[in-house]
Amino acid sequence: MSADVWFLDTAVACAFYGMIAGMLVPALIARIPEPEPDTRDDAPTDEAGAVDGETDQEVREPKVAYADIARTKWLRQKTALATSLVAALVGARIGWDPALYLFLFLAPVGVALAVVDWRTRLLPTKVIAPSYVAVIVLALFAAWSEGDWSSLFTAGWGWLVSGGLFFVLWLVHPRGMGLGDVRLAGVLGIALGYLGWAELLTGVYAGFLLGGVGGLLLAALRIVDRRALPFGPFMLVGALVGVLAGPAVAAWYV
């Protein structure tokens, strides 16, 4: 993908799609099943004493119900605007290419996950697991329609590089990262990897950079607790940066 080609006509159509899809995000959030409480002594944990991806904060404080999040005032308008903007940007960058379908699917799903993670510090598997299937199917369709199976090779490497990196970080420091982040990293790695190495590496690095700098700033402003920083939104914004700036970063580096 050229670093200087943008598709404004595609951006307009994708913006309209994003507005419609974004209005459905609260309904998606409301349909997420609540995690079942498990107070057994041998319950599987992925954080220090937390069940199924919960952090210390979720153990101490009751989780906000997904249905209550969906009823937040002005949420529908906000998610419509956010999804429309994301869809327009990826449309402008990718153009009418089969790879665009991966990111048009991820736009509303990513906005929903960002909202949920920000409010609950959880990335629900009930959303991420089906997203794996959808992204893989869309990647296969894109490769078949383009006749370019090499993109599937880099998509596979994207899953290994991004998902593997986050998995190692979770093993090393489980208090600082949940399994939900690991699962999301794999989904984003497949999509970014399908576009190419430039988008993949830029997107992963941007997520860490935004999470580090943005997290410190938000903690300094007392907007979030630095011990319970939701990393999912930064990963998602970083992936968007990878799509938009990946080719330019690669051209500059080379």
TARAPE-V523236 format. One record per residue. N is the residue number from 1. D_LAST is the distance of its C-alpha to the last C-alpha in whole Angstrom. Layout:
((N/D_LAST) (N/D_LAST))
This chain:
((1/15) (2/14) (3/12) (4/15) (5/18) (6/21) (7/24) (8/27) (9/30) (10/29) (11/28) (12/32) (13/33) (14/31) (15/33) (16/36) (17/36) (18/34) (19/37) (20/40) (21/38) (22/37) (23/41) (24/42) (25/40) (26/43) (27/45) (28/42) (29/42) (30/46) (31/46) (32/44) (33/47) (34/48) (35/47) (36/50) (37/51) (38/52) (39/54) (40/54) (41/54) (42/52) (43/50) (44/46) (45/44) (46/40) (47/40) (48/43) (49/46) (50/44) (51/45) (52/42) (53/39) (54/41) (55/41) (56/43) (57/44) (58/45) (59/47) (60/49) (61/49) (62/50) (63/47) (64/47) (65/48) (66/46) (67/48) (68/49) (69/45) (70/45) (71/48) (72/46) (73/47) (74/45) (75/42) (76/43) (77/42) (78/39) (79/37) (80/38) (81/36) (82/33) (83/33) (84/33) (85/30) (86/28) (87/29) (88/28) (89/25) (90/24) (91/26) (92/24) (93/20) (94/21) (95/24) (96/27) (97/25) (98/27) (99/24) (100/26) (101/29) (102/27) (103/26) (104/30) (105/32) (106/30) (107/30) (108/34) (109/34) (110/31) (111/33) (112/36) (113/34) (114/33) (115/37) (116/38) (117/36) (118/37) (119/40) (120/41) (121/38) (122/38) (123/36) (124/39) (125/38) (126/41) (127/38) (128/35) (129/36) (130/37) (131/34) (132/32) (133/35) (134/34) (135/30) (136/30) (137/33) (138/31) (139/27) (140/30) (141/31) (142/28) (143/27) (144/30) (145/30) (146/27) (147/28) (148/24) (149/25) (150/22) (151/21) (152/24) (153/22) (154/19) (155/22) (156/24) (157/21) (158/21) (159/24) (160/24) (161/21) (162/22) (163/26) (164/26) (165/24) (166/27) (167/30) (168/29) (169/29) (170/32) (171/34) (172/33) (173/34) (174/36) (175/37) (176/34) (177/33) (178/35) (179/35) (180/34) (181/31) (182/30) (183/31) (184/29) (185/26) (186/27) (187/27) (188/24) (189/22) (190/24) (191/23) (192/20) (193/19) (194/20) (195/18) (196/15) (197/13) (198/11) (199/14) (200/16) (201/14) (202/14) (203/17) (204/19) (205/17) (206/18) (207/22) (208/22) (209/21) (210/23) (211/26) (212/26) (213/26) (214/28) (215/30) (216/31) (217/32) (218/34) (219/36) (220/36) (221/38) (222/40) (223/39) (224/38) (225/39) (226/36) (227/38) (228/38) (229/35) (230/34) (231/30) (232/30) (233/30) (234/26) (235/25) (236/26) (237/24) (238/21) (239/21) (240/21) (241/19) (242/16) (243/18) (244/17) (245/14) (246/12) (247/10) (248/10) (249/9) (250/6) (251/5) (252/6) (253/4) (254/0))
